[in-house]
Amino acid sequence: MSMSHLYGRRDEEEEGVEVESFEVTDWDLANEFNPDRHRHRQTKEQATYGIWADRDSDEDERPSFGGKRSKDYTVPVNFVSAGLRKTAAEEKQLKGEGGSDDSDDDGPAAPPPSRAPKKLQMGNFRGNQSQRFAGGIQSGQGIGSWEKHTRGIGQKLLQKMGYQPGKGLGKNAQGIVNPIEAKVRKGKGAVGAYGNERTPQSLQDFPVVDSDEEEEKEFQKELGQWRKDPAGSGGKKKPKYSYRTADELRAKGKVAGRATAASAGELAQVKVIDMTGREQKVYYSYSQISNKHSVPDEGPPSMSTRDQKGSGFALPELEHNLQLLIDLTEQDILQSARRLQHEKDVVVSLSHESRALQNRLDTEQDAIQRMEAVLALVERFPSGETPPGEGPTLQECARIFETLQTDYYEEYKMMGLADLAVAVVHPLLKEKLHFWDPLKDSSYCLEDIGQWRAILESRDMHSSGPDSNMDPYHRLLWEVWIPVMRTCVSGWQPRMVGPMVDCVEVWAPLLPLWILDHLLEQLILPRLQREVDNWNPLTDTVPIHSWIHPWLPLLQSRLEPLYPPIRSKLSNALQRWHPSDASARLILQPWKDVFTPGAWEAFMVKNIIPKLALCLEELVINPHQQQMEPFHWVMDWEGMLSPSSLVSLLDKNFFTKWLQVLCSWLSNSPNYEEITKWYLGWKSMFSDVLLAQPLIKEKFNEALDIMNRAVSSGIGGYMQPGARENIAYLTQTERRKDFQYEAMQERRDAESVAHRGISAGVPTNFKDLIQAKAEENNIVFMPLVAKRHEGKQLYTFGRIVIYIDRGVVFVQGEKTWVPTSLQSLIDMAK
């Protein structure tokens, strides 16, 4: 079915708007059911726009295959509006203002043309349609009314969304209804070449003033400013008045030439001619020049302007006086404002200073109150005018000092109130310690001194002697406690060692180090030296170690000056001593660990070993009737003598005679069972330490070899049955024991080395051994540069100079080089 059949055209007048008729005519029915009708191919525009599609004049002609059709540029151009229509309220207002114009637009339209043939009718329709969309329709009240004959719901949807017929779309009905009209340009020039191209519709919808007109008016206005009389000769210019308030004047900060201290009359007479502009200007103060750009309308009138006012009211003197009064008034206002601001600043400054002074006053007041409280506490201490027995006790003074330290610490430190203890506490403590005997009651007043130590001792001061800057607690002990102890030590008997040692040990934790050193070195040690000088080991029944050794924990190395006199007196007492007297060993045994190993060894070699050697020489070895007392006298000194000294003593004075007796006994048909018992009996007299010595072991092995040779050679004729087997068994048993002992000793040595963590290898020479021993004992061992003796390198071993020759250490003596053992070398170095 064709579009013309569906949409029959009828032009009728309905409410002054052309509308189309949609009734079906007979021609439409005949054309629709005619199979031989000429059918045209539908174009893209017809498919898109339907009956509103544009049709060319040669539309019915058959399209050619020669390419695209040329465009017709004579057709009017349709524009789409880019603006917004005014709201309904604005349109009503405009209608009320210009009702006559609206009435002309709303007049009835021309009657529709009569019914014509289809082709003519379609052309008329297209023409009307083109006029309608080119701006011919003035109102859009009937648009979309054809939808009432169809099933479309577009109008209903628009009405549901608030659309009112005859008004624009949008929330405020600001959308325009009519399309934008096109205006044909006169020639082929560019846009704007022929003036304004706006149509009446654009002026109605967008009433915007043309910028060219505004620019023209602005140009005329500026041009008129250069005229002498912009209003013309016939016009009269109205006077322009300028008003300013005092606040505006203060805000701008204008000073009318009165900033200096000169008088107003002198500055008013200054005349300044300004020729920097297009015309000459005259100013009457320098301030007007500085403000001519900021306030151009307030400057004084120029001479030419005043001349143009005419002679009707020409009073330059009056104008000058008025201007001068205005300037003076402005100056007064500005100066008053400045004074006011200055006074405000002064008030702010004074308020800050007042607050600072108030804070300082509060601080000072608080300090005064604290000082008054401190003064009240200090006045509670006893003074020189206080009668004895009426002042505060020692405990009350301690509480006052504690209060000062806890509550008024700053004042306590600043004013040095700790020095008050010299005048307050010292007399009280002296009075309390006046009748104290340290030997009877060593802990008397100990708690009081400990309390004052916590109060007076300072962590910052480190006193090392009696001086003016001594700590208050140290001064207390030095001036109060030390005099009491000095008096006590002066009358003390050093042999009554117990009470004095207990007293020093009790008071040592409370004493400073320098005071304790002074007590031990200056008071106690001299008393001990005098007592040692008076000691006689032959007549005194009290052993000296009983009253010297208790001081070892306290005096330690300070007692070394006492040892040489003690050794000298003991050596003198041993000159007539015999080993049978065991009292010497009891006297000397406590000193073994006190003397240094070197000094002790030297003392033994000089005083004891010769006596023991003489005793062994007097020993008679008789297998049948043996006297063992001399041998026991010697062996009792085993713990006192070093193993090397004792082995050397036995080797020289015992084993020689013992082996001779064995040989003589074997040569006289002995009883080998008795010889075996005799051998085992003598060996049991030696301790395991001595049996482990190589020399002692060698001597006993030599005795076994002598017995084996005697059994194998058959010396003495008769040989007991089984004697050879017994001697061989004894030899094997003894050597097995020696082997087991050596293996056990090696295991112990390996365990001790592993326990010490020694990872170094075994020393390969004697020098490495000495170096290892020096490292174990923290002794410096190093060669002396360019120092040799007989071609041998000299070394320092601690403070001793040594050299090594063929595995022997030689120590430099007073005159010659003396060989010494490694242990003696270590002892001398320590």
PyMOL commands that set and color helices and strands:
alter all, ss='L'
color gray80, all
select helices_A, chain A and resi 3-6+26-32+44-52+88-97+99-105+118-136+145-149+154-160+200-205+211-225+246-252+264-268+286-290+296-298+303-308+316-378+394-407+409-414+417-432+446-456+472-490+497-510+513-533+545-573+583-591+597-607+609-617+629-635+643-653+655-666+672-684+688-691+694-713+723-756+766-776+822-829
alter helices_A, ss='H'
color red, helices_A
select strands_A, chain A and resi 12-14+17-19+272-274+281-283+781-789+792-797+800-805+808-812+817-820
alter strands_A, ss='S'
color yellow, strands_A
deselect
rebuild
show_as cartoon
